Amino acid sequence: MPIEEKQAQSLLPAELQAILRCLNCGSKLDSDGGGGYVCSACKRAYPFVNGIARFVDAQHYAASFGFQWHRYQKTQLDHDDVREADLNFRMKTALRPEDLKGKLVLDVGCGMGRFAEVATAWGARVVGIDLSAAAEVAAKNLADREFVAFQADVFALPFAPDSFDLIYSMGVLHHTPDCEAAVKTLGKYLKPGGILAVWLYSGYNKWYRFSDFWRRYTHKMKPETLHSVLKVAVPVLYNTQEVLRKVPLVGRPAAGLLHHVFPVNRQSTPEARMLDTFDWYSPKYQSKHTYEQVFRWYEAMGMEDMRIGEFSIAVRGRKPLR
Ligand SMILES: C[S@@+](CC[C@H](N)C(=O)[O-])C[C@H]1O[C@@H](n2cnc3c(N)ncnc32)[C@H](O)[C@@H]1O
């Protein structure tokens, strides 16, 4: 079906009209006729720039992610032959296609849109928000889907309470200055009976200590500079580990020590290793969490029917119907 025809049939524009709210005064927003919005009461404008409506004035601390997702636009995006994000989404949310089919879903920190690709393939209508310019990439990657991307901050979302059937946030909230506050802010945007699923970095395994140490310095580098450094460092460190592993007796412990002190991602392709290693060393904020913590946050929100996914820390819960 041509894209224009699909968009004409989409429920999303009318649904957005009903749930979008002004960040200034909380009133309803009207379309400005060019992809942006304007407040019906205070007239604050939310302009449409580079393919998306903007609810923030800048990328703030998330600029490295804007760089990352523009540089690696499709590396992690599923296509007909590869359904890795699909598998990942199942393990990190414990959700299945029937949980999303026909639902209005919010993807918090959508990045370049890999999980929104899965959610729309499962039949959901998805609103993706991201603080960084990654939202532009998501809008382009998923232009033929029931999907809309906004540049917006999880701490100031332009939606009415009780708007979404399901909200998920994969690998995002630990990159904010206050993960607990970020998780807790999401409950109010769920309809009663709606599901909140988050996946956060695990605090149980301490392998990341050295990347945390190096990141104190690397996050201050310009993303372009850090990327150039890693373009040399990642292949050198990875290949050195591979050579060391072949040395009898001392080789494996030496490779392990090198990996411990200078961690680099060990996926099978050079591009995937670069992307994920950049993703470790570039963010300003990167907290780690336990199930005990996250369950307490969900309980404080009054969530019920708590479940965990296969890949920690994956927690999901339901907003009570009453
Ligand atoms: C590691 S990426 C994950 C992207 C996507 N969920 C995925 O798994 O492919 C983290 C994303 O969180 C976004 N982010 C960080 N702080 C945010 C905030 N306060 N509000 C919205 N998005 C935020 C970043 O811009 C970045 O795209």
The ligand as an ORCA input file, in Angstrom:
! r2SCAN-3c Opt
* xyz 0 1
  C      21.057      3.679     24.419
  S      19.910      4.669     23.529
  C      18.576      3.496     23.350
  C      17.685      3.805     22.177
  C      16.593      2.761     21.894
  N      15.673      2.598     23.001
  C      17.243      1.454     21.549
  O      17.348      0.579     22.422
  O      17.682      1.315     20.400
  C      19.282      5.759     24.778
  C      18.339      6.824     24.214
  O      17.738      7.533     25.301
  C      17.565      8.867     24.893
  N      17.382      9.702     26.084
  C      18.267      9.988     27.053
  N      17.720     10.827     27.967
  C      16.451     11.043     27.576
  C      15.385     11.845     28.090
  N      15.521     12.578     29.196
  N      14.218     11.853     27.427
  C      14.061     11.125     26.284
  N      15.038     10.381     25.735
  C      16.223     10.333     26.368
  C      18.860      9.154     24.132
  O      18.772     10.291     23.305
  C      19.063      7.855     23.361
  O      18.552      7.872     22.063
*
